[in-house]
Amino acid sequence: MVETMVAMRVHAFGGPEVLAEERLPVPEPGPGDVLIRVHAAGVNPPDWYARSGFSNLPREVRPVLHLPFTPGSDVSGVVVAVGAGVTQWQQGDEVFGLVRFPGLNDGGRGYAEYTTAPAAHLAGKPAGVDHVHAAGVPMAGLTAYQFLFDHIRLCRGRTVLINGAAGGVGHLLVQLAKAQQATVVGVASGRHEAFLRQLRVDRFLDYTTGSVTDDIHDVDHVIDTVGGPHGHRFLAVVKPGGTISPVFLGEYHRDAAAERGVTFPSGQVHSDGTQLAELARMIDDGTLRVGIDSVYPLSEAAAAHRRAEQGHLQGKIVLRVV
């Protein structure tokens, strides 16, 4: 077993340039944990929020994050050792997972050649995809799954509008909703239309060429993966008694929504190996496809963050470690 590894570390909050390559000791798995040789790591919004010191949040509510740290909660790789009490995994198993999320100072540390993870946060890697595609699933896939089935409790045959439908969370929401026989309206820019039609959206709306609120009404559920100051425009889209589920912070005029019986079911995504195993099954049976926007080597994590902050993603950004 090697004794040291390469990791991308943050020693000071700031832009992508603060991500620095560093050599560290390989961690040891504690009780209930496994040690993973990371083959690929997903890049997610909390990674760059943390890197910037959560500068996207008002100062009074920013979490306290200790420096230095290794970002990254989404990993796919191979088990190389197990801690005390672990029986469900053994050396050589291919696994993927959302690791210790939403933990902050004891987070996943996925931007590294090796990391540890609680055994219960992992699932077997889908056999039909490589580690890059598997690493794109955990946070986005669990966010989509938990919004649809834990928070909204989507019933078959409902109409769901997904804003930001081509992004990491959005494109998985489209497919999971279609698996529930929902009618899916996808909102994105025109360059994503072909991609979303391949994912079988029933209706595509290009927000760059017209007003969404002019084109669609009386949907049962809106899931807004974009957020921002104009989220309240979806009040004109959802039917009375319907739901709007924000994935990110936004302004939704909740008093006006309450007058129409519109509620806002949502929640913080969290690690869940059992749910991830269900997503893996859906990938292997062809129900779910993982879109990849771009892939960068681990050493170019800063470039991956710059791409992420440009927005308008089609699928996921992933770091290739091996």
C-alpha positions as CSV (number, residue, x, y, z in Angstrom):
1,M,0.0,0.0,0.0
2,V,1.3,3.4,-0.9
3,E,1.8,5.9,1.9
4,T,1.2,9.2,0.2
5,M,-1.2,10.5,-2.4
6,V,-2.0,13.6,-4.4
7,A,-4.9,15.8,-3.4
8,M,-6.2,19.2,-4.4
9,R,-6.3,21.5,-1.4
10,V,-7.7,24.9,-0.4
11,H,-5.5,26.9,2.0
12,A,-7.2,30.2,1.5
13,F,-10.7,31.1,0.3
14,G,-10.9,32.6,-3.2
15,G,-11.3,31.9,-6.9
16,P,-10.4,28.7,-8.7
17,E,-6.7,29.5,-8.5
18,V,-6.6,28.7,-4.8
19,L,-7.0,25.0,-5.6
20,A,-3.4,23.7,-5.2
21,E,-1.9,20.2,-5.7
22,E,-0.4,18.8,-2.5
23,R,1.0,15.5,-1.4
24,L,-0.6,14.0,1.8
25,P,-0.6,10.8,3.7
26,V,-3.1,8.2,2.5
27,P,-6.0,8.2,5.1
28,E,-6.9,5.1,7.1
29,P,-10.5,3.9,7.3
30,G,-12.0,4.2,10.8
31,P,-14.7,1.9,12.2
32,G,-17.6,1.7,9.7
33,D,-15.5,3.3,6.9
34,V,-13.9,2.0,3.7
35,L,-10.8,3.3,2.0
36,I,-11.4,4.0,-1.7
37,R,-8.9,4.4,-4.5
38,V,-10.6,7.2,-6.3
39,H,-10.9,6.9,-10.1
40,A,-13.1,9.9,-10.7
41,A,-14.7,12.7,-8.7
42,G,-17.8,14.7,-9.5
43,V,-17.7,18.5,-9.4
44,N,-20.7,20.1,-7.7
45,P,-21.9,23.6,-6.6
46,P,-21.0,23.1,-2.9
47,D,-17.4,22.5,-4.0
48,W,-17.0,26.0,-5.4
49,Y,-19.2,27.5,-2.7
50,A,-16.8,26.1,-0.1
51,R,-13.7,27.1,-2.0
52,S,-14.9,30.7,-2.0
53,G,-15.8,30.6,1.7
54,F,-19.5,30.6,0.9
55,S,-19.3,34.1,-0.5
56,N,-22.6,33.4,-2.3
57,L,-24.3,33.6,1.1
58,P,-25.0,36.6,3.4
59,R,-22.1,36.9,5.8
60,E,-24.3,36.3,8.8
61,V,-25.4,32.9,7.7
62,R,-22.1,31.6,6.2
63,P,-21.0,28.2,7.6
64,V,-17.6,28.1,9.3
65,L,-15.3,26.0,7.3
66,H,-11.8,25.2,8.6
67,L,-8.7,25.6,6.4
68,P,-7.1,23.8,4.8
69,F,-9.5,21.3,3.2
70,T,-9.9,19.0,0.3
71,P,-13.1,19.6,-1.6
72,G,-15.3,17.0,-3.2
73,S,-18.2,14.7,-2.1
74,D,-18.9,12.6,-5.2
75,V,-16.5,9.7,-5.9
76,S,-16.3,6.6,-7.9
77,G,-13.5,4.1,-7.3
78,V,-12.4,0.8,-5.9
79,V,-12.3,-0.4,-2.3
80,V,-8.8,-1.0,-1.1
81,A,-9.3,-1.5,2.6
82,V,-12.2,-1.7,5.1
83,G,-12.5,-0.5,8.7
84,A,-13.7,-2.4,11.7
85,G,-17.3,-3.6,11.5
86,V,-17.7,-3.3,7.7
87,T,-19.2,-6.4,6.2
88,Q,-21.0,-5.2,3.0
89,W,-17.8,-4.2,1.1
90,Q,-14.5,-5.9,0.5
91,Q,-11.3,-5.1,-1.2
92,G,-11.7,-4.9,-5.0
93,D,-15.4,-3.8,-5.0
94,E,-16.2,-1.0,-7.4
95,V,-18.3,1.6,-5.5
96,F,-19.6,5.1,-5.9
97,G,-21.2,7.5,-3.5
98,L,-22.1,10.9,-2.1
99,V,-19.7,11.0,0.9
100,R,-20.5,12.6,4.3
101,F,-22.9,15.1,2.8
102,P,-24.1,17.6,4.0
103,G,-21.2,17.3,6.5
104,L,-18.9,20.3,6.3
105,N,-15.6,20.0,8.1
106,D,-15.8,16.2,8.0
107,G,-16.8,16.2,4.3
108,G,-16.0,13.8,1.5
109,R,-12.6,15.0,0.4
110,G,-13.0,13.5,-3.0
111,Y,-10.5,15.6,-5.0
112,A,-7.8,13.1,-4.1
113,E,-6.3,9.8,-5.1
114,Y,-7.6,8.1,-2.0
115,T,-10.5,8.9,0.4
116,T,-12.5,7.3,3.1
117,A,-16.3,6.9,3.2
118,P,-18.8,5.5,5.5
119,A,-19.9,2.1,4.1
120,A,-23.6,3.1,4.3
121,H,-23.0,6.1,1.9
122,L,-21.9,3.9,-0.9
123,A,-23.5,1.7,-3.6
124,G,-22.0,-0.7,-6.1
125,K,-20.9,1.2,-9.2
126,P,-23.3,0.7,-12.1
127,A,-21.8,-2.1,-14.3
128,G,-22.8,-0.4,-17.5
129,V,-20.8,2.8,-17.1
130,D,-17.3,3.8,-16.4
131,H,-16.1,5.6,-13.3
132,V,-16.3,9.1,-14.9
133,H,-20.0,8.6,-15.6
134,A,-20.6,7.0,-12.2
135,A,-18.9,10.0,-10.4
136,G,-21.4,12.3,-12.1
137,V,-24.3,10.7,-10.4
138,P,-24.3,10.9,-6.6
139,M,-25.1,14.4,-5.6
140,A,-27.1,15.3,-8.7
141,G,-28.9,12.0,-8.8
142,L,-29.8,11.9,-5.1
143,T,-31.0,15.5,-5.3
144,A,-33.3,14.6,-8.1
145,Y,-34.4,11.4,-6.4
146,Q,-35.1,13.0,-3.0
147,F,-36.9,16.0,-4.5
148,L,-39.2,13.8,-6.6
149,F,-39.9,11.0,-4.1
150,D,-39.1,12.3,-0.6
151,H,-40.3,15.9,-0.8
152,I,-42.8,16.1,-3.7
153,R,-43.9,12.5,-3.6
154,L,-44.6,12.6,-7.3
155,C,-47.7,10.7,-8.4
156,R,-47.9,9.1,-11.8
157,G,-49.3,11.2,-14.6
158,R,-48.6,14.6,-13.1
159,T,-47.1,17.5,-15.1
160,V,-43.7,18.6,-14.0
161,L,-41.8,21.7,-15.2
162,I,-38.1,21.6,-14.7
163,N,-36.1,24.9,-14.9
164,G,-32.5,24.3,-15.8
165,A,-33.4,20.9,-17.3
166,A,-30.1,20.3,-19.1
167,G,-27.9,20.7,-16.0
168,G,-26.5,18.1,-13.7
169,V,-29.6,17.8,-11.5
170,G,-32.1,18.9,-14.2
171,H,-31.3,16.2,-16.8
172,L,-31.7,13.5,-14.1
173,L,-34.9,15.0,-12.9
174,V,-36.3,14.8,-16.5
175,Q,-35.5,11.1,-16.7
176,L,-36.8,10.2,-13.2
177,A,-40.0,12.1,-13.8
178,K,-40.5,10.4,-17.1
179,A,-40.0,7.0,-15.4
180,Q,-43.0,8.0,-13.3
181,Q,-45.0,8.6,-16.5
182,A,-45.1,12.3,-15.8
183,T,-45.6,14.9,-18.5
184,V,-42.3,16.8,-18.4
185,V,-41.7,20.4,-19.6
186,G,-38.0,21.2,-19.9
187,V,-36.8,24.8,-19.7
188,A,-33.3,25.6,-21.0
189,S,-31.5,27.6,-23.7
190,G,-32.0,26.5,-27.3
191,R,-28.6,24.8,-27.6
192,H,-29.8,22.1,-25.2
193,E,-33.0,21.2,-27.1
194,A,-31.7,18.2,-29.0
195,F,-30.2,16.8,-25.8
196,L,-33.4,17.2,-23.8
197,R,-35.5,15.7,-26.6
198,Q,-33.3,12.7,-26.5
199,L,-34.2,12.4,-22.8
200,R,-37.9,12.5,-23.9
201,V,-39.1,15.8,-22.6
202,D,-42.7,16.2,-23.7
203,R,-42.3,19.9,-24.3
204,F,-39.2,22.1,-24.6
205,L,-39.2,25.8,-23.7
206,D,-36.3,28.0,-24.8
207,Y,-36.1,30.8,-22.1
208,T,-33.9,32.9,-24.4
209,T,-36.5,33.4,-27.1
210,G,-39.7,34.0,-25.0
211,S,-41.3,34.2,-21.7
212,V,-41.9,30.8,-20.0
213,T,-45.0,32.2,-18.3
214,D,-46.6,33.0,-21.6
215,D,-46.2,29.5,-23.0
216,I,-47.3,27.1,-20.2
217,H,-49.8,27.1,-17.4
218,D,-51.5,24.8,-14.8
219,V,-48.5,22.5,-14.1
220,D,-48.7,20.4,-11.0
221,H,-45.1,20.8,-9.9
222,V,-42.2,23.2,-10.7
223,I,-38.7,22.2,-9.8
224,D,-36.4,25.2,-10.1
225,T,-32.7,24.2,-10.3
226,V,-31.6,27.7,-11.0
227,G,-33.1,30.0,-8.3
228,G,-32.3,33.7,-8.2
229,P,-34.3,36.8,-7.8
230,H,-36.9,36.0,-10.6
231,G,-38.0,32.6,-9.3
232,H,-41.4,34.1,-8.5
233,R,-42.3,34.1,-12.2
234,F,-43.2,30.4,-11.8
235,L,-46.2,31.4,-9.7
236,A,-47.9,32.1,-13.0
237,V,-47.1,28.6,-14.3
238,V,-48.2,26.4,-11.4
239,K,-51.8,25.6,-10.7
240,P,-53.5,26.5,-7.5
241,G,-52.5,24.0,-4.9
242,G,-49.4,23.0,-6.8
243,T,-45.8,23.1,-5.7
244,I,-42.6,25.0,-6.5
245,S,-39.5,23.3,-5.3
246,P,-36.3,25.4,-5.2
247,V,-33.0,23.6,-5.5
248,F,-31.1,26.9,-4.9
249,L,-31.9,30.1,-3.1
250,G,-34.4,32.3,-4.8
251,E,-37.2,34.9,-4.4
252,Y,-40.6,33.2,-4.8
253,H,-43.1,35.7,-3.2
254,R,-44.2,33.1,-0.7
255,D,-47.0,35.3,0.7
256,A,-48.6,35.5,-2.8
257,A,-48.0,31.8,-3.2
258,A,-49.8,31.0,0.0
259,E,-52.9,32.8,-1.2
260,R,-53.1,30.3,-4.1
261,G,-52.3,27.3,-1.9
262,V,-48.9,26.8,-3.6
263,T,-46.3,25.1,-1.3
264,F,-42.6,24.7,-1.5
265,P,-41.5,21.2,-0.7
266,S,-37.7,20.9,-0.7
267,G,-34.8,19.8,1.5
268,Q,-31.1,19.4,1.7
269,V,-29.7,16.5,-0.3
270,H,-28.0,13.9,2.0
271,S,-25.9,10.8,1.6
272,D,-28.0,7.6,1.1
273,G,-26.4,4.4,-0.2
274,T,-29.8,2.6,-0.5
275,Q,-31.3,5.3,-2.8
276,L,-28.0,5.4,-4.7
277,A,-28.3,1.7,-5.4
278,E,-31.7,2.3,-6.9
279,L,-30.2,4.9,-9.2
280,A,-27.5,2.4,-10.2
281,R,-30.2,-0.1,-11.0
282,M,-31.9,2.4,-13.2
283,I,-28.7,3.2,-15.0
284,D,-28.0,-0.4,-15.7
285,D,-31.5,-1.1,-17.0
286,G,-31.4,1.9,-19.3
287,T,-33.9,4.1,-17.5
288,L,-31.3,6.6,-16.6
289,R,-28.5,8.1,-18.7
290,V,-25.7,10.3,-17.2
291,G,-24.8,13.3,-19.3
292,I,-21.2,14.5,-19.1
293,D,-20.5,18.2,-19.8
294,S,-16.7,17.9,-19.6
295,V,-13.9,16.0,-18.0
296,Y,-10.6,17.3,-16.5
297,P,-7.6,15.6,-14.9
298,L,-7.4,16.0,-11.1
299,S,-4.5,18.4,-11.5
300,E,-6.8,20.8,-13.5
301,A,-9.5,21.1,-10.8
302,A,-9.2,24.9,-11.1
303,A,-10.1,24.7,-14.8
304,A,-13.0,22.5,-13.9
305,H,-14.2,25.1,-11.4
306,R,-13.9,27.9,-14.0
307,R,-16.0,25.9,-16.4
308,A,-18.6,25.3,-13.7
309,E,-18.8,29.0,-12.9
310,Q,-19.5,29.8,-16.5
311,G,-22.8,27.9,-16.1
312,H,-25.1,26.6,-19.0
313,L,-23.9,23.1,-18.4
314,Q,-25.1,20.0,-20.2
315,G,-24.8,17.3,-17.7
316,K,-22.0,17.0,-15.2
317,I,-18.4,18.1,-14.8
318,V,-16.1,15.3,-13.6
319,L,-12.4,15.1,-12.5
320,R,-10.6,12.0,-13.8
321,V,-8.2,10.8,-11.1
322,V,-6.9,7.5,-12.6
